[in-house]
Structures are given as structure tokens and as C-alpha cells.
Amino acid sequence: MSFQQVQKYEKGSNRISASVLFKLADILDVPITYFFADVSKQSLEIDQEELKNDDELQQLILMYYKIADRHVRSQLLSIIRLLGE
């Protein structure tokens, strides 16, 4: 791995998949949580008031739960994750 590649990972230009992160943790003999030590709970919190007032999000959630087939819901969630990246 080149120095430039490491810089891209550090800046967030490139992302590491969960499987690669898992392998790295195994190679370095550290728990997977080691890579998230600097992530504060506050940075992960979502403004609950903002969510309550987001009509689009509420519609999305309602429509999501109207999908009866759990497999279809799971596939939809996978698509949304990909689009979010």
C-alpha cells in the first residue's frame, strides 16, 4: 500500500470496507472497536427534534414498514446504504 493510498484513507477520500477493516483488526490483533476509539457518542447522535419534523423521513419509514416481505425490505436497505455512500 502506498503512502498516497494511506493518505486517501485518512482523509476519507477512499473508504475501507467492513471486511477489510475486520481483516486489519485480525492482523493487528486488536478489537474492531480499536478503529473507532476517537468517535464520540455525540458525533453519532441524531437530532431527535429534527427527525420528528422531517416529513420525508417519516413517509420513508412508513412506506418501508408497509413492505410485508422482510427479504425485500432487507434488499431495499442494502440499496439505500449503497446510495448513501
Phi and psi in degrees as a GROMACS rama.xvg file:
@    title "Ramachandran Plot"
@    xaxis  label "Phi"
@    yaxis  label "Psi"
@TYPE xy
-81.8393  161.738  SER-2
-60.2313  -39.9027  PHE-3
-63.8034  -37.664  GLN-4
-64.6901  -42.5734  GLN-5
-60.702  -42.3975  VAL-6
-60.3669  -40.2043  GLN-7
-63.6251  -39.0462  LYS-8
-66.6885  -41.0142  TYR-9
-64.5454  -39.2217  GLU-10
-80.4601  -14.6851  LYS-11
89.0367  8.21287  GLY-12
-65.8226  -39.2529  SER-13
-114.626  150.638  ASN-14
-116.234  152.866  ARG-15
-103.449  130.831  ILE-16
-70.3065  161.549  SER-17
-60.5562  -38.4998  ALA-18
-66.0437  -39.9581  SER-19
-67.7341  -40.5781  VAL-20
-61.7198  -40.3233  LEU-21
-62.6132  -43.6883  PHE-22
-63.7543  -41.9521  LYS-23
-60.7809  -43.0083  LEU-24
-61.3816  -39.9543  ALA-25
-65.7418  -45.8653  ASP-26
-62.2717  -42.1948  ILE-27
-82.4332  -5.53265  LEU-28
56.5952  48.046  ASP-29
-127.913  155.175  VAL-30
-69.0314  152.888  PRO-31
-58.4235  -29.6258  ILE-32
-65.5974  -16.6713  THR-33
-54.6524  -37.3006  TYR-34
-75.7845  -8.68413  PHE-35
-115.75  18.2417  PHE-36
-61.1325  -32.5177  ALA-37
-89.1772  -2.07118  ASP-38
-83.0902  115.118  VAL-39
-83.594  154.065  SER-40
-60.0825  -36.327  LYS-41
-63.1072  -36.4269  GLN-42
-70.0253  -19.2807  SER-43
-94.7408  -11.0773  LEU-44
-75.0838  144.826  GLU-45
-109.574  139.021  ILE-46
-66.265  107.123  ASP-47
-61.8927  -38.0455  GLN-48
-63.5028  -41.0792  GLU-49
-63.2351  -39.9254  GLU-50
-65.9017  -39.3963  LEU-51
-63.0011  -30.3042  LYS-52
-94.5468  3.13914  ASN-53
-93.9656  97.4272  ASP-54
-61.8302  -39.0845  ASP-55
-62.4485  -42.8113  GLU-56
-64.9272  -42.267  LEU-57
-62.0028  -41.5003  GLN-58
-63.4733  -41.9021  GLN-59
-60.0042  -45.5255  LEU-60
-63.8877  -45.1893  ILE-61
-60.9263  -45.0579  LEU-62
-66.4913  -37.5179  MET-63
-59.077  -46.8114  TYR-64
-76.397  -10.8849  TYR-65
-78.8107  -14.2761  LYS-66
-76.2962  112.493  ILE-67
-72.1104  -35.4514  ALA-68
-78.8661  114.962  ASP-69
-62.7888  -33.7084  ARG-70
-65.3928  -42.0551  HIS-71
-63.3177  -42.7421  VAL-72
-60.9127  -41.6511  ARG-73
-62.5969  -42.2693  SER-74
-64.1875  -41.1147  GLN-75
-61.4573  -43.0896  LEU-76
-61.6522  -39.3359  LEU-77
-62.0466  -41.7431  SER-78
-63.2095  -44.4905  ILE-79
-62.9176  -40.1663  ILE-80
-61.0393  -44.4463  ARG-81
-62.2969  -43.6517  LEU-82
-65.4247  -32.3932  LEU-83
-70.4708  -20.6941  GLY-84
